[in-house]
């Protein structure tokens, strides 16, 4: 730069003036008429085609479009940054209390949600206090009917989700009433409103079957049945089969049951829809009708006047035998009943409806109960630990009349059960019991149609599984 100035000073005075005028002229032209690669600026025309001091973008087709000035772009960018920062600062905050956060789709993004697990000794007031809410909040929502009947009876382990605004005021509360229904409380201006939402419930059918190799329980587990389903199946056929005595190796069963889902999530197993049990070559069937009761595929009620067994199936130490050695005296004495061995305290059920004609104790029978069902049938229950009925009391089938024990002359804890027909002891395992009532005549056609469909489905599944096993 210094050399350029030195050369300029060496020029004659006239040349210096001319060169200065030329440089100034060029600078003036550049400043007054700037040119961009894709932009042009025009002065205003009387017809208003272009706006004053506005830069236009010229595309390849020659169309003019207003372009944002640098200051406007900067301002817009800054405004968007501020808006994003505002959204971020008000985003939904989820705090975890003993459980993983649950998404609240109905809560606005500017609210804060906290999930609480009800602890032992918690009340709604103490839980609200833990959530940073006041006693007034508790009072305000307890004016709602469903809060009084549900939320005031919270139990340990239950979940409550609370949403508050930036001022810390309660705006929404979620309280699951059960796996399907949820109580939701929303603030509406200066008061609260409530509603109960329900998930969409769907039922799918599931098939299961098994062949008994060791015992019924293990067969049920191998078929992926739950303990409750195994007991349901035993109860369902409990009028026809003594599950403690009558089962044999290679007996089999098949069932069709419901699986319950809510919004695609599995909830629990539903009702048994149809079942088949093959016991010692004899085929038994059960179908659930719309009245909630079960009938054989021909339409006869599964419920009969007597249960085959007065105790849930376990195992049996002695079967019916009219000439057996008494385990204590060693003498031949007719064992006119069946002994059911189970844990002390196992509930003993009345085999049928009747009147207790004796509830007492002696040194041979221990605690015992006799039930007269009608002029034909009487049942006896011996060696009880406790008697839960009194003489003269009326009982229904399945009522608990006592618990299994070891009282009287016995070698170990068990229930001795006798079945008497017209004064004669009969084998409760093989005695022909009174026939059950058929379905109402006006329902029979509809039931038989249902029976045909579900039993066809059951049989089809059996064939598929049989083919799969082969």
GULOTI-47188 format. One record per residue (C-alpha): residue in one letter; y, z, x. Coordinates in pm, 1 decimal, m for minus. Each point is the difference from the previous one (the first is absolute). Example, Ala and Ser with C-alpha at 12.3 -4.5 7.8 and 13.67 -1.06 7.14 Angstrom:
% residues 2
   aa         yy         zz         xx
    A     m450.0      780.0     1230.0
    S      344.0      m66.0      137.0
***
This chain:
% residues 470
   aa         yy         zz         xx
    X        0.0        0.0        0.0
    X      236.0       84.3      292.9
    X      m53.2     m347.2      154.2
    X       88.1     m171.3     m332.0
    X      328.9      195.5      m16.2
    X       80.8      m91.6      364.2
    X      m57.5     m372.7      m65.4
    X      213.8       22.8     m317.5
    X      290.0      149.2      206.2
    X      m20.2     m284.8      253.7
    X       62.6     m263.2     m268.9
    X      353.8     m134.7      m51.6
    X      205.5      178.1     m265.0
    X      m16.3     m294.8     m239.5
    X     m380.0      m17.1       18.9
    X      m29.6      373.5      m59.3
    X      204.3      m30.8     m322.1
    X     m200.7     m301.5     m125.0
    X     m333.1      168.7       69.0
    X      111.4      317.2     m180.2
    X      105.9     m198.9     m310.2
    X     m336.4     m181.5       m4.1
    X     m201.6      323.5       19.3
    X      205.8      161.5     m277.2
    X      m48.4     m307.8     m222.5
    X     m378.1        8.5       44.7
    X      m15.0      371.9      m80.8
    X      207.0      m56.7     m314.2
    X     m233.7     m275.4     m124.1
    X     m312.5      212.6       59.8
    X      144.2      300.8     m180.9
    X      138.4     m189.7     m297.1
    X     m294.7     m239.6      m53.9
    X     m329.7      182.5       90.4
    X     m327.7     m193.4      m43.7
    X     m345.5      156.2      m66.9
    X     m337.0     m161.7       21.2
    X      m67.8       31.3     m371.7
    X      328.3      125.8     m153.0
    X      337.1     m145.9      m90.7
    X      320.5      149.4     m127.2
    X      236.6     m184.8     m225.0
    X      337.5       77.9     m141.7
    X       27.8       46.4     m371.0
    X       19.8     m304.7     m225.4
    X      184.2       m9.1     m326.6
    X     m322.1      m70.3     m194.4
    X     m156.1      329.6      122.4
    X     m306.6     m161.0      162.3
    X        4.9      246.4      288.9
    X      120.9      357.6       20.6
    X      258.5      114.7      250.4
    X     m123.5      170.2      319.3
    X     m365.9      m49.8      m96.4
    X     m264.0     m127.7      239.0
    X     m250.6     m244.7     m153.9
    X     m348.8      m87.2      121.4
    X      m64.8     m371.4        6.2
    X     m365.1      m99.3      m37.4
    X     m150.2     m339.8       82.7
    X       73.0     m127.2     m348.6
    X      366.7       82.2       34.5
    X       m7.9      277.8     m265.4
    X      252.4      273.9       64.3
    X     m104.8      362.0      m51.3
    X      220.8      304.6       61.2
    X     m112.8      199.5      302.3
    X       57.5      372.1       47.3
    X      258.5       97.3      249.5
    X     m100.4      215.2      292.5
    X      176.0      301.1     m148.8
    X     m174.8      m48.5     m335.2
    X     m342.9      m32.7      165.0
    X       66.5      313.9      197.1
    X      113.0      182.9     m313.6
    X     m307.3     m112.3     m198.7
    X     m237.6       98.2      279.3
    X      162.0      341.3       26.4
    X      m19.5       49.2     m378.6
    X     m371.9      m87.9       m2.0
    X      m64.2      245.4      281.1
    X      177.4      270.5     m197.7
    X     m206.0      m83.2     m312.7
    X     m326.4       11.4      198.4
    X      101.3      330.6      153.7
    X       80.8      132.2     m347.9
    X     m342.2     m107.4     m135.1
    X     m175.3      152.6      297.5
    X      187.8      326.7      m34.7
    X     m100.3       20.4     m367.6
    X     m358.9     m120.1       39.0
    X     m281.3      192.0     m164.6
    X     m101.1      309.0      196.2
    X     m352.2      130.3      m55.4
    X      m91.9      345.7      122.5
    X     m362.1      111.6       25.5
    X     m118.0      336.9     m128.6
    X     m372.7       50.2       64.4
    X      m81.5     m354.1     m123.8
    X       76.8     m358.8       97.1
    X      313.5     m148.4     m163.4
    X      m46.1     m178.9     m330.4
    X      215.2     m303.5      m74.5
    X      227.5       38.9     m300.3
    X       60.1     m348.3     m132.2
    X      227.7      124.0     m278.6
    X      233.8      202.8      219.2
    X      319.5     m167.0      118.4
    X       29.7      m61.9      373.3
    X      289.9      237.9       42.7
    X     m205.2      299.0     m114.3
    X     m192.8      241.6      219.0
    X     m357.8       81.5      m98.5
    X     m215.3      292.5      104.2
    X     m363.3       56.6      m85.4
    X     m118.9      356.4      m52.9
    X     m346.8      148.3      m33.5
    X      m15.7      297.0     m233.7
    X     m101.8      309.7      193.9
    X     m180.7      308.7     m120.3
    X      244.0      219.0     m191.3
    X      250.3     m282.7      m49.6
    X      199.3      m25.0     m319.9
    X      225.7     m286.2      m97.7
    X      298.4      217.2       92.2
    X     m134.0       83.7      347.9
    X      m91.3     m363.9       63.8
    X      347.8     m113.7     m107.0
    X      151.8      257.8      230.5
    X     m208.1     m137.9      285.8
    X      131.4     m345.7      m93.0
    X      359.9      120.0       20.0
    X       57.4       m7.9     m376.5
    X      155.3      267.7     m217.6
    X     m128.9      212.0     m285.5
    X      224.5     m206.2     m229.4
    X     m203.4     m307.9       90.5
    X     m313.3      186.6     m104.8
    X      159.5      104.1     m328.1
    X      130.7     m349.9      m76.8
    X     m335.5     m173.7       32.8
    X     m194.7      275.5     m179.7
    X      179.6     m107.1     m316.4
    X     m231.2     m304.2        0.1
    X     m323.5       37.2     m204.7
    X     m243.0     m137.1      261.1
    X      149.2      220.4      269.4
    X      m75.1      306.6     m210.4
    X     m360.1     m102.7      m62.7
    X      m79.1     m138.7      345.0
    X      245.9       60.7      282.2
    X       34.7      372.8      m66.9
    X     m377.0       30.9       55.0
    X      m17.0     m144.5      352.1
    X     m310.5       83.9      201.6
    X      m60.0       27.3      376.1
    X      m74.7     m335.2      159.3
    X      193.5     m206.6     m252.0
    X      269.3     m240.0      121.8
    X      360.8      m21.6     m115.8
    X      244.3     m262.6      127.0
    X      370.3       81.2      m24.7
    X      286.8     m246.7       50.0
    X      358.8      112.7       63.2
    X      325.7     m187.9       42.1
    X      233.0       35.0      299.3
    X      161.1      302.1     m162.9
    X     m338.5      174.1      m16.4
    X      m26.4      m26.8     m379.2
    X     m335.5      m57.6     m171.6
    X      m22.1     m357.5     m128.6
    X     m374.5      m55.4      m44.0
    X     m332.2      187.3        3.7
    X     m358.2     m129.6        4.2
    X     m288.7      225.7     m109.0
    X     m353.1     m150.7      m32.6
    X     m165.1      142.9     m311.3
    X     m334.7     m154.1       94.1
    X     m122.8     m299.0      202.7
    X      128.5     m234.2     m271.3
    X      316.5      154.0     m149.5
    X      321.7      108.7      174.1
    X      290.4      196.2     m148.6
    X      333.8     m143.3      117.6
    X      333.0      177.7      m54.2
    X      323.0     m197.0       51.5
    X      360.5      113.7       m6.1
    X      205.7     m187.3     m257.2
    X      368.1       86.7       44.6
    X       27.5      372.3      m80.2
    X     m354.4       57.5     m129.8
    X     m365.2      m77.7       80.4
    X     m248.3     m222.3     m178.7
    X     m378.2      m12.5       42.4
    X     m274.9     m255.8      m35.6
    X     m370.4      m21.3       75.8
    X     m127.6     m311.3      176.2
    X     m365.6     m103.5        6.6
    X     m189.7     m212.4      247.6
    X     m202.9     m292.9     m126.7
    X     m361.5      112.7      m38.6
    X     m289.0     m240.1       46.0
    X     m375.9       54.4      m36.8
    X     m260.3     m187.2      201.5
    X     m373.9        9.9      m55.9
    X     m231.6      115.1      276.7
    X     m379.2      m19.2       20.0
    X     m232.4      238.6      184.6
    X     m376.1       50.1       11.0
    X     m264.8      173.6      207.9
    X     m371.6       67.3       27.3
    X     m100.8      365.6       37.4
    X     m188.2       57.6      325.4
    X       46.0      370.4       68.7
    X      209.2      145.4     m283.6
    X      251.8     m103.0     m261.5
    X      298.6      146.4      182.3
    X      m62.8     m194.3      319.6
    X      m58.6     m317.9     m199.5
    X      337.1       45.9     m169.2
    X      176.3       50.8      333.4
    X     m170.0     m310.9      143.6
    X      141.7     m197.0     m295.3
    X      351.1      123.2       95.1
    X       29.6      213.7     m312.8
    X      215.9      311.7       11.5
    X     m156.0      343.3      m67.6
    X      178.6        1.3     m335.0
    X     m150.0     m336.7      m95.9
    X     m347.5      119.0       97.1
    X       38.6      302.4     m228.4
    X      139.6     m221.5     m279.2
    X     m303.9     m223.3       22.4
    X     m235.4      298.7      m12.7
    X      188.4      139.6     m298.5
    X       m5.1     m337.4     m175.1
    X     m381.0      m20.8       11.9
    X      m49.9      377.0      m12.6
    X     m130.2      m17.6     m358.4
    X     m283.4     m234.1      103.4
    X      m79.7       86.3      363.1
    X      m48.4      336.1      167.7
    X      167.6      m73.9      331.9
    X     m161.7      305.4      159.0
    X     m357.6      m92.2      m95.6
    X      m43.5     m353.7     m124.9
    X      135.0     m214.1      283.8
    X     m243.9     m188.3      220.3
    X       18.4     m213.7      308.8
    X       99.5     m360.7      m77.1
    X      180.3       97.3     m321.1
    X      326.5     m192.9      m12.3
    X      337.5      m13.6     m168.5
    X      287.9     m245.2      m42.2
    X      348.9       66.2     m132.4
    X      313.3     m193.4      m88.0
    X      317.4      209.5       23.7
    X      377.8      m28.6       13.0
    X      225.9       31.0      300.9
    X      358.1       90.1      m86.0
    X      301.7     m142.9      187.4
    X      376.6       54.5      m35.1
    X      221.9     m274.9      143.2
    X     m295.2     m114.6      209.7
    X      m69.9      345.0      144.6
    X     m340.6      156.6      m73.7
    X       28.2      317.6     m204.9
    X     m348.0      109.7     m102.9
    X     m328.0     m106.7     m152.8
    X        6.3      m37.3     m376.3
    X     m265.4       18.5     m270.0
    X     m358.8     m114.4       35.9
    X       m8.6     m308.5     m224.1
    X     m374.7      m63.3        2.7
    X     m302.9      146.6      174.5
    X     m371.5      m56.6       30.1
    X     m258.6      248.2      131.5
    X     m364.2      m82.1       71.3
    X     m203.6      323.2        5.0
    X     m377.6      m14.7       47.6
    X       m0.1     m352.5     m144.6
    X      203.2      102.6     m305.7
    X      335.8     m177.5      m44.9
    X      302.7      186.5     m130.9
    X      342.0     m153.3      m68.2
    X      345.8      133.3      m80.9
    X      313.7     m188.4     m108.9
    X      346.8      141.7      m54.3
    X      150.3      m99.4     m333.0
    X      364.9       m5.9     m109.0
    X      m36.9      345.7     m158.1
    X      m64.0      145.7      345.8
    X     m365.1       81.7      m73.6
    X     m311.5     m146.1      159.4
    X     m283.3     m177.1     m177.8
    X     m321.5     m170.1      104.4
    X       16.0     m378.3       m0.7
    X     m158.5        4.7     m348.1
    X      278.3      225.7     m129.9
    X     m160.1      346.9       m4.5
    X      216.3      286.5      122.5
    X      m79.6      131.8      347.0
    X       76.4      351.6     m122.7
    X     m306.9      166.1     m143.3
    X      m71.5      340.9     m145.1
    X     m141.9      131.5      329.5
    X       60.6      m42.6      371.0
    X     m305.9      m64.5      212.3
    X      119.8      259.0      251.9
    X      217.3      310.4      m47.9
    X      117.5       m8.2      362.2
    X      155.6     m274.6      209.9
    X     m263.2     m171.6      208.6
    X      m98.2      171.1      324.7
    X     m370.1       52.9       64.0
    X     m287.6      166.7     m180.8
    X     m246.6      252.4      143.9
    X     m254.5       m8.9     m284.7
    X      m81.0     m260.8     m260.7
    X     m156.6       46.7     m340.6
    X     m357.7      120.6       53.9
    X     m205.7      188.1     m265.2
    X     m248.3      127.1      265.3
    X      181.7      124.4      303.8
    X      m30.2      307.3      222.0
    X      280.9      242.7      m67.0
    X      199.6       29.0      325.9
    X       16.3      381.8      m24.6
    X     m329.8      114.5     m158.8
    X     m218.3     m285.8      131.0
    X     m161.5      m30.8     m344.0
    X      m41.0     m318.3     m196.1
    X      278.0        0.9     m253.8
    X      146.5     m285.2     m192.9
    X      336.1      m98.2      136.9
    X      147.4     m103.4     m328.2
    X      321.1     m147.1      130.6
    X      177.7     m146.0      298.9
    X      158.1      179.6      293.8
    X      326.2     m140.9      132.0
    X       92.6      115.2      348.7
    X      368.2       m8.7       89.4
    X      262.9      220.9      158.0
    X       58.0      341.6     m155.4
    X      288.8      m26.6     m241.2
    X      m71.9     m360.6     m103.0
    X      121.1      m45.8     m361.5
    X     m273.1      m21.0     m264.0
    X       71.8     m214.6     m305.8
    X     m123.0       27.4     m357.7
    X     m239.5     m292.3      m52.0
    X      124.4      m44.5     m354.9
    X      209.3      142.2     m279.1
    X     m130.9      321.2     m151.7
    X       23.9      376.3      m50.1
    X      m78.4      260.0      266.5
    X     m282.1      207.6     m146.1
    X      m43.4      216.7      311.1
    X      215.7       81.4      300.7
    X     m152.0      292.6      188.7
    X     m188.6      129.5      305.8
    X     m352.4      118.8       82.9
    X     m194.4       53.0      321.3
    X     m202.9     m318.8      m40.6
    X      258.3     m249.9     m118.5
    X      298.8      162.2      164.7
    X      316.8     m116.7     m177.6
    X     m104.8     m248.6     m267.1
    X      140.7     m200.8     m290.9
    X     m191.1     m147.9     m297.4
    X      165.5     m268.5     m217.5
    X     m129.5     m111.7     m340.3
    X      119.0     m350.7      m71.7
    X     m158.4      m45.1     m343.9
    X     m324.1       82.4     m174.7
    X     m188.6     m223.5      244.3
    X      148.4       48.9      347.9
    X       65.9      306.5      219.7
    X       91.0       11.0      370.3
    X      m30.4      291.7      244.4
    X      185.1       66.1      327.7
    X     m136.3      272.7      235.2
    X       92.5      178.6      328.0
    X      374.0      m46.9      m37.8
    X      240.8      173.9      231.2
    X      253.4       39.2     m281.5
    X       m9.0      m61.1     m373.5
    X      316.0     m157.4     m141.8
    X      m92.6        5.9     m369.9
    X      m89.9      274.7     m246.4
    X     m263.5       29.5     m269.8
    X      114.3     m169.9     m319.3
    X      245.5     m230.4      176.5
    X        6.2     m372.1      m86.5
    X       m4.4     m241.8      293.1
    X       50.0     m372.5       40.0
    X     m202.2     m233.9      217.9
    X      116.0       33.1      359.9
    X      163.8      342.3      m44.0
    X      m52.0      229.0      300.6
    X     m228.9      279.7     m116.2
    X      m59.3      167.4      338.4
    X      m47.6      m49.6      372.2
    X     m315.2      m49.6      203.4
    X     m128.7      315.7      167.6
    X     m300.2      197.8      125.6
    X      m45.5      275.2     m259.5
    X     m338.8      113.1     m140.0
    X     m345.0      m66.6      147.7
    X       52.7     m299.6      228.2
    X      m44.2     m101.1      364.7
    X      337.4     m169.0       38.9
    X      312.7     m104.0     m187.0
    X      m58.3     m262.4     m269.4
    X       37.0      m75.0     m369.8
    X     m311.4        7.6     m214.6
    X       50.6     m231.4     m299.7
    X     m226.4      m20.4     m306.9
    X        4.1     m246.0     m289.5
    X     m173.3      111.8     m319.4
    X      m82.8     m227.5     m295.4
    X     m121.8      166.9     m320.7
    X      m97.6      309.1      201.0
    X     m197.6     m196.8      261.8
    X      111.5      m37.1      362.9
    X       45.7     m363.7       88.9
    X       81.3     m177.0      323.3
    X      377.1      m58.1      m10.2
    X      m44.5     m297.2      231.8
    X     m225.0     m201.8     m227.9
    X       66.2      129.4     m348.8
    X      123.5     m269.1     m236.7
    X      345.6      109.1     m100.3
    X      165.2      m82.5     m332.8
    X      149.0     m349.4       m7.3
    X      372.8      m34.9       41.5
    X      225.5     m144.6     m267.3
    X       79.4     m374.2        7.7
    X      351.7     m137.4       19.1
    X      180.4      m35.1     m334.0
    X     m116.8     m305.8     m192.7
    X      351.8     m144.3      m24.4
    X       27.7       12.9      382.1
    X     m344.9     m130.7       84.5
    X       78.1     m373.9       13.2
    X      299.8       53.9      227.7
    X     m198.1      238.6      219.7
    X     m295.3     m237.3       35.8
    X      238.3     m275.3      108.2
    X      146.1      231.0      265.0
    X     m348.0      115.4      101.5
    X     m116.6     m356.5       55.0
    X      299.1      m84.1      219.0
    X       m2.7      306.9      226.4
    X     m377.4        5.8       42.6
    X        8.7     m370.6       92.9
    X      264.6       81.8      261.4
    X     m211.6      288.0      126.6
    X     m309.1     m218.7       24.8
    X      190.0     m278.0      175.0
    X      124.9      244.4      262.8
    X     m351.5      135.4       45.0
    X     m132.5     m350.2       69.0
    X      279.9      m70.9      247.7
    X      m67.7      324.0      185.9
    X     m373.4      m62.9       m5.4
    X       54.1     m342.6      152.7
    X      226.4      150.8      261.1
    X     m261.5      259.8       93.7
    X     m265.2     m269.9       33.2
***
